[in-house]
Structure formats: structure tokens, C-alpha cells
Amino acid sequence: MRRRLSERFQTAFEGMTLEPGPNQTVLVGEVRDQAHLYGLLDLLRDFGIDLVAVELTGAADSGC
């Protein structure tokens, strides 16, 4: 069952914004590097939160 995250999760995902939607919450923010991404994924796993999608938005510098 999908549900929205409560505001108490805001501090756990420091630097990210929680945007509530119908039956889900979207985490929005800049992922600094691969280690930051893995840290976010670890938090989701530790809290038992299902990851539905990851989307790249805006113009990002690929460094290539």
C-alpha cells in the first residue's frame, strides 16, 4: 500500500524537499554524488519505504 510520508521524515532526508502527493511523497533535491545517492537509497531501505521511480530533471552536467 502506498502512503504519504509524514513531516517527521524531513530531517532524515536533509537537503531534500518532501512534496506530498496523492498516496505518495516525492523527494526533490540535488544529489551531490554517487555516495549521496547510495545514502538516500540506504535510508529508504532502512525505513522500509518503497522506491517507485528515480527521475533526472533539469539540465545536469554529466561531466563528460
N, CA, C and O of each residue as an XYZ file, in Angstrom:
256
protein
N       0.846     -1.163      0.000
C       0.000      0.000      0.000
C       0.904      1.242      0.000
O       1.842      1.333      0.792
N       0.622      2.161     -0.862
C       1.372      3.417     -0.921
C       0.698      4.444     -0.026
O      -0.525      4.579      0.011
N       1.560      5.168      0.701
C       1.062      6.245      1.551
C       2.047      7.398      1.493
O       3.171      7.259      1.011
N       1.601      8.529      1.991
C       2.470      9.705      2.043
C       3.350      9.638      3.280
O       2.946      9.099      4.310
N       4.560     10.193      3.174
C       5.455     10.270      4.322
C       5.048     11.442      5.207
O       4.633     12.491      4.716
N       5.169     11.252      6.496
C       4.858     12.351      7.411
C       6.030     13.335      7.425
O       7.126     13.027      6.956
N       5.777     14.506      7.964
C       6.791     15.557      8.013
C       7.991     15.174      8.873
O       9.051     15.786      8.743
N       7.855     14.186      9.742
C       8.969     13.790     10.602
C      10.131     13.211      9.797
O      11.256     13.157     10.294
N       9.877     12.783      8.581
C      10.939     12.262      7.724
C      11.790     13.374      7.110
O      12.872     13.103      6.590
N      11.316     14.618      7.161
C      12.035     15.739      6.542
C      13.464     15.831      7.055
O      14.387     16.041      6.268
N      13.662     15.677      8.356
C      15.015     15.800      8.912
C      15.910     14.636      8.499
O      17.124     14.807      8.394
N      15.345     13.473      8.267
C      16.142     12.316      7.853
C      16.715     12.509      6.453
O      17.825     12.064      6.163
N      15.963     13.165      5.597
C      16.387     13.385      4.217
C      16.886     14.819      4.068
O      16.378     15.585      3.249
N      17.881     15.167      4.866
C      18.439     16.521      4.895
C      18.860     16.966      3.493
O      19.512     16.226      2.757
N      18.474     18.182      3.149
C      18.805     18.730      1.842
C      17.791     18.394      0.766
O      17.877     18.907     -0.350
N      16.838     17.542      1.087
C      15.797     17.164      0.141
C      14.480     17.788      0.594
O      14.275     18.042      1.781
N      13.609     18.025     -0.348
C      12.278     18.542     -0.053
C      11.278     17.418     -0.229
O      11.331     16.685     -1.217
N      10.369     17.277      0.717
C       9.301     16.281      0.604
C       8.082     16.964      0.007
O       7.547     17.908      0.587
N       7.648     16.493     -1.142
C       6.456     17.042     -1.800
C       5.346     15.999     -1.748
O       5.382     15.021     -2.494
N       4.361     16.197     -0.875
C       3.276     15.228     -0.764
C       2.367     15.254     -1.980
O       2.053     16.314     -2.521
N       1.956     14.086     -2.390
C       1.003     13.936     -3.479
C      -0.030     12.915     -3.063
O      -0.023     12.448     -1.924
N      -0.917     12.564     -3.973
C      -1.944     11.572     -3.632
C      -1.307     10.194     -3.426
O      -0.782      9.600     -4.368
N      -1.355      9.704     -2.221
C      -0.848      8.374     -1.859
C       0.650      8.187     -2.086
O       1.120      7.054     -2.190
N       1.399      9.274     -2.162
C       2.846      9.150     -2.321
C       3.512     10.452     -1.915
O       2.859     11.486     -1.780
N       4.813     10.387     -1.723
C       5.605     11.577     -1.438
C       6.784     11.575     -2.391
O       7.425     10.543     -2.590
N       7.069     12.710     -2.974
C       8.187     12.849     -3.898
C       9.326     13.557     -3.162
O       9.130     14.619     -2.570
N      10.521     12.953     -3.208
C      11.718     13.594     -2.668
C      12.342     14.388     -3.794
O      12.629     13.841     -4.859
N      12.556     15.675     -3.569
C      13.106     16.546     -4.597
C      14.363     17.209     -4.047
O      14.362     17.728     -2.930
N      15.417     17.189     -4.824
C      16.643     17.860     -4.404
C      17.808     17.410     -5.252
O      17.697     16.513     -6.087
N      18.928     18.062     -5.012
C      20.140     17.744     -5.753
C      20.872     16.599     -5.066
O      21.118     16.629     -3.861
N      21.210     15.607     -5.850
C      22.036     14.500     -5.367
C      23.466     14.852     -5.758
O      23.802     14.905     -6.941
N      24.300     15.091     -4.754
C      25.645     15.623     -4.980
C      26.577     14.673     -5.711
O      27.335     15.084     -6.589
N      26.515     13.403     -5.346
C      27.417     12.425     -5.945
C      26.868     11.022     -5.699
O      25.790     10.851     -5.131
N      27.623     10.036     -6.133
C      27.163      8.656     -6.016
C      27.010      8.237     -4.553
O      26.071      7.518     -4.212
N      27.915      8.676     -3.698
C      27.827      8.332     -2.275
C      26.548      8.902     -1.658
O      25.906      8.240     -0.842
N      26.177     10.121     -2.041
C      24.944     10.739     -1.550
C      23.730      9.928     -2.011
O      22.809      9.681     -1.234
N      23.740      9.519     -3.276
C      22.644      8.700     -3.804
C      22.509      7.399     -3.020
O      21.407      7.021     -2.624
N      23.629      6.716     -2.796
C      23.581      5.459     -2.049
C      23.100      5.682     -0.618
O      22.397      4.838     -0.062
N      23.475      6.816     -0.018
C      22.994      7.135      1.319
C      21.484      7.306      1.347
O      20.817      6.824      2.263
N      20.944      7.994      0.344
C      19.491      8.164      0.249
C      18.794      6.820      0.051
O      17.765      6.546      0.668
N      19.360      5.995     -0.807
C      18.776      4.667     -1.038
C      18.816      3.824      0.235
O      17.869      3.095      0.528
N      19.910      3.922      0.992
C      20.011      3.200      2.261
C      18.937      3.652      3.244
O      18.331      2.824      3.924
N      18.696      4.973      3.325
C      17.650      5.486      4.208
C      16.281      4.940      3.814
O      15.505      4.512      4.669
N      15.994      4.958      2.527
C      14.710      4.425      2.062
C      14.561      2.967      2.482
O      13.507      2.560      2.972
N      15.617      2.185      2.289
C      15.576      0.763      2.660
C      15.400      0.613      4.167
O      14.570     -0.175      4.620
N      16.186      1.371      4.951
C      16.135      1.254      6.405
C      14.759      1.601      6.965
O      14.318      0.994      7.941
N      14.080      2.568      6.360
C      12.739      2.959      6.796
C      11.647      2.070      6.202
O      10.476      2.221      6.551
N      12.007      1.158      5.318
C      11.018      0.287      4.689
C      10.159      1.003      3.673
O       9.008      0.628      3.450
N      10.719      2.045      3.049
C       9.974      2.847      2.075
C      10.226      2.285      0.679
O      11.374      2.077      0.285
N       9.162      2.043     -0.059
C       9.283      1.549     -1.432
C       9.693      2.671     -2.361
O       9.095      3.747     -2.351
N      10.710      2.421     -3.162
C      11.133      3.368     -4.190
C      10.361      3.038     -5.460
O      10.434      1.919     -5.968
N       9.633      4.005     -5.961
C       8.796      3.783     -7.137
C       9.526      4.203     -8.408
O       9.453      3.511     -9.424
N      10.232      5.339     -8.358
C      10.919      5.828     -9.568
C      12.005      6.814     -9.173
O      11.955      7.430     -8.108
N      12.987      6.951    -10.054
C      14.014      7.982     -9.940
C      14.019      8.709    -11.266
O      14.110      8.082    -12.322
N      13.922     10.025    -11.220
C      13.884     10.813    -12.442
C      14.904     11.944    -12.389
O      15.043     12.623    -11.371
N      15.609     12.137    -13.487
C      16.519     13.253    -13.645
C      15.713     14.411    -14.201
O      15.010     14.261    -15.200
N      15.812     15.558    -13.560
C      15.098     16.730    -14.037
C      16.062     17.869    -14.230
O      17.114     17.906    -13.592
N      15.728     18.794    -15.091
C      16.567     19.957    -15.326
C      17.826     19.605    -16.094
O      18.042     18.458    -16.484
N      18.639     20.608    -16.299
C      19.895     20.421    -17.025
C      20.970     20.028    -16.033
O      21.279     20.779    -15.108
N      21.529     18.866    -16.226
C      22.585     18.380    -15.339
C      23.879     18.267    -16.139
O      23.863     17.881    -17.308
N      24.976     18.598    -15.514
C      26.279     18.473    -16.142
C      26.772     17.063    -15.941
O      27.039     16.662    -14.809
N      26.899     16.305    -17.000
C      27.301     14.904    -16.899
C      28.781     14.753    -16.638
O      29.224     13.671    -16.254
N      29.572     15.818    -16.836
C      30.986     15.737    -16.581
C      31.748     15.014    -17.669
O      32.930     14.714    -17.501
N      31.092     14.726    -18.787
C      31.747     14.016    -19.895
C      32.270     14.990    -20.917
O      32.851     14.579    -21.921
